[in-house]
Amino acid sequence: QGSEGITTAEVAQHKDAKSCWSIINGSIYDLTSWIPKHPGGPQAILQICGVDGSAKFNGQHAGGQMQLQILAGFKIGVLAQ
């Protein structure tokens, strides 16, 4: 991964419980370790593996500070422009 960021194609390769990356609001997150811990159940995270999960995340959490802080801990990069 260069300074240009991570591509959507690269994120798409991490699309299941073994390796789950998601794009949320322009940043890339590795959510693999969070799947079994998610209070709303693993399925909510599994739905956004390998894709842009912004709409689902924002729809569910609507800028909640706690959720944003947890999410920040999983950030691995930004989306390539």
C-alpha positions as CSV (number, residue, x, y, z in Angstrom):
1,Q,0.0,0.0,0.0
2,G,1.5,3.3,-1.1
3,S,0.9,6.8,0.0
4,E,-1.9,7.0,-2.6
5,G,-4.2,5.0,-0.4
6,I,-6.0,1.7,-0.7
7,T,-8.1,0.9,-3.8
8,T,-11.6,-0.4,-3.8
9,A,-10.3,-3.5,-5.7
10,E,-7.9,-4.2,-2.8
11,V,-10.7,-3.8,-0.2
12,A,-12.9,-6.2,-2.3
13,Q,-10.4,-9.0,-1.7
14,H,-11.1,-8.8,2.1
15,K,-14.7,-9.8,2.0
16,D,-15.3,-12.5,4.6
17,A,-14.9,-13.4,8.3
18,K,-11.2,-14.4,7.7
19,S,-10.3,-10.9,6.5
20,C,-12.9,-8.2,6.6
21,W,-12.0,-4.7,5.3
22,S,-14.6,-2.0,4.8
23,I,-14.7,1.5,3.4
24,I,-16.5,3.9,5.8
25,N,-16.7,7.6,5.0
26,G,-13.5,7.5,2.8
27,S,-11.3,5.5,5.2
28,I,-10.5,1.8,5.2
29,Y,-11.0,-0.3,8.3
30,D,-9.9,-3.9,9.1
31,L,-12.9,-5.1,11.1
32,T,-11.9,-8.8,11.2
33,S,-11.3,-8.9,15.0
34,W,-14.5,-6.8,15.6
35,I,-16.9,-9.3,13.9
36,P,-17.4,-11.6,17.0
37,K,-17.5,-8.6,19.4
38,H,-20.0,-6.3,17.6
39,P,-22.9,-5.7,20.0
40,G,-25.4,-5.8,17.1
41,G,-24.2,-9.2,16.1
42,P,-21.6,-10.5,13.6
43,Q,-24.0,-10.3,10.6
44,A,-24.0,-6.5,10.7
45,I,-20.3,-6.4,10.1
46,L,-20.2,-9.3,7.6
47,Q,-22.6,-7.4,5.4
48,I,-20.0,-4.6,4.8
49,C,-16.9,-6.8,4.3
50,G,-15.2,-5.9,1.0
51,V,-17.5,-3.0,0.2
52,D,-18.3,0.5,1.1
53,G,-20.2,0.3,4.4
54,S,-20.7,4.0,4.9
55,A,-24.5,4.0,4.4
56,K,-25.1,1.1,6.8
57,F,-22.7,2.5,9.4
58,N,-24.1,6.0,9.2
59,G,-27.7,4.8,9.1
60,Q,-27.2,2.6,12.2
61,H,-24.9,4.8,14.3
62,A,-25.6,8.4,12.9
63,G,-22.4,10.0,14.2
64,G,-22.4,8.3,17.6
65,Q,-19.2,9.3,19.3
66,M,-18.6,5.9,21.0
67,Q,-19.0,4.1,17.7
68,L,-16.7,6.5,15.9
69,Q,-14.1,6.0,18.6
70,I,-14.3,2.2,18.4
71,L,-14.1,2.4,14.6
72,A,-11.1,4.7,14.7
73,G,-9.1,1.9,16.3
74,F,-9.5,-0.3,13.2
75,K,-8.4,2.2,10.7
76,I,-5.7,0.9,8.3
77,G,-5.7,3.7,5.6
78,V,-7.6,5.9,3.3
79,L,-9.4,5.2,0.1
80,A,-7.3,5.9,-3.0
81,Q,-8.7,8.8,-5.1
